[in-house]
Amino acid sequence: MDLKSTEQKIEIASQRLADRMSAMIGSQARVKVFQDALQTLPPGGHVAKKIEEKIEQERTEQLDIHRSFTEIKAEKSALEEIKRILTKPDKQFSLRITSELFRVEKLMKAKGVPLTLEEIMEGLGVMGEEKKKSLRGSLRQYAKDGKIFASTALPDVFGLLEFCKPTTNNGGNQSES
């Protein structure tokens, strides 16, 4: 869910709340009119019973309105929380200094440019296809999450967010082999 769709859903929920409030006010007004009319009629008569049924129907409707009002308020509250999460900048994220990705970050800062996966592996002094797959997956996930690393338009080329513009494809659709 993105910010724009969240804001649209909040607006829709707000409108639904206003509609429910209006329906409640209308129902309360109807009950008052029915009660006023009931006061003028002899008790137990056919007309009085019909009006009492109408009052009961309105009370049932009011319960339904109240229930839906409560649900919509909860939905709107959750959407507003999602909006806060989407608009709240992440606190400064940092890697553990003992992690391999910390070493990748340090290497990239030293080089000052995006690096290929092979250059990263060479700079770390690591080898092997399994290590390559693991490192690729980690870098892609961090790039996708917008944390520290960024994918470039070239496959298997990664940089730091501070000097790369992330792309929407997060490194392309390269196979993991």
N, C-alpha and C positions, 0 to 999 in steps of 0.2 A: 504494500500500500504506500503510495507516495503522498507528499504533502498536499498537492492540489486535490487529489481525490478525497483525502481525509477532510480537507476544508469543505469540500462540496457535501460530504456526508454529514458534517457538523451542521451546515446550513439546512440541509433537508431535515435533520433531527430537530433543529430549532423551529422550523416551519410546522413539523408534525406536533411539537409541543404546543405551539400557538393554536393549532387546529383543535387539539384535545382540550385546551383551556377554554376555547370558545364553545366547544360542545358541552363542557361541564357547566359553564355559565348559562347557556341556553337551556340545559336540562333543569338546572336549579330554578330558573325563571318559570319553566313549565310547571314544576312541582308547586311553586308558590301560587300560581294561577289556579291549578287544580285544587289546592288546599283552600284557597279563598272561596272557590265555587262550592266546595264540599260543605263549608260553614253555613251556606245559605240553604242547603237542602235538608230535608228530614232524614235522620239516620235510618239505615237499613233498606231504603228504597232502591229500586232498580237503577236509577240514574246515579245515585250515590255509590252503589257497588261498582258501576262502570268507571266512575271517576277514581275510586279507590284502586281499581285494577290499573288504571293509567298511572297513578302515583307509584304503585309497586313496580310497574314497567320502567318508569323513569329512575327509580332507586336502583334497580338492577343495571340499567344503562350507566348510571353514575359509577357503580362499582367497576364495570368494565372500562369506563373512561379512566378512572383512577388507576386501575391495574396497568393499562396501556401507557398512561402518563408516567408511572413509575418505571416501566421498562424502557421507555424512550429516554427518560432522564439518565438512566444507568448507561444506555448505549451512547448518549451524547457525552457523558462523563468519560467513558472509555476512549471515545474518539478524540476528545480533548487531551487526554493523557498521551495517546499515540502522537498527536500533533506536537506536544511538548517534547516527546522523545525524538521526533523527526527534526525539530528545529533546534534542539539543544546540542551545542557542539560537544563532541566527545572530549572528555578530560584528556589531558596529554597522555598518550599511550606510549609506553616504552617496553622494550624487550628485556628479558633477564640477561644480565651480562655474561652468563655462562651458556647462553643458547647459541646455536649455530646461526640463527637468523640475526642475532646481534652482531655476529662476525660479518655476515653479509652486509648489514647496514653500515658497519664501520668500513668495509671494503669499498662500498659504493660512495661513501662520503669522501674517502681518500682519492678515488678515481674522478669523482665529480660528474660522471656521465652514466647513462644507463648501460648495463652490461648484459651480454648474452649469458645464458645458463652455463655454457661451457667456460666462459671467462670467470664466472662466479665460482664454479667448481674448482677451476685451476687456482684461483686466488685463495680458496679455502684449503687447497691441497687434498681434495676428496675426489674419488672416482667411483664408477660403477653405475649401471642402469637403474638399480633400485634406489640408490642415493639421488640420482638425477630426477626420477619420478617423484620422490618424496619432496625434494627441494622445489621442483616445479609446482607441485600441489600446494605446498605451504605458501610460496610466493604469490600464486594465483589467488589463494584464499585471502591473504592479507590485502592484496590489491583490490579484490572484489569488495572487501569490507571497508576499503578506504583507510587502511591503517598502515602507515610507514612506507609501504611499497606500492608501486604503480606498474601496471602493464603498459607496454607501448603498442603501437600499431604493428610492430614486427613480432612474429611468433618467438617465444622463449627469450624475449629481451625485456628486462625489468630495470626499473630505476627507483629512486626515492620520490615520494610525493612532493618533496620540497623542490625538485627540479624536473619533474615529469608531469605531463598532462595525461591523466588516465583516460583510456578509451573505454567504450561501452562493451567491447568484446572481450576484455580482460585476457588478452593474449591469443585470441583466435580459437579455433576449434582443432587444435593440434591433437593428434592421438597421444596416448600416454605411453607409447612404446619407445 
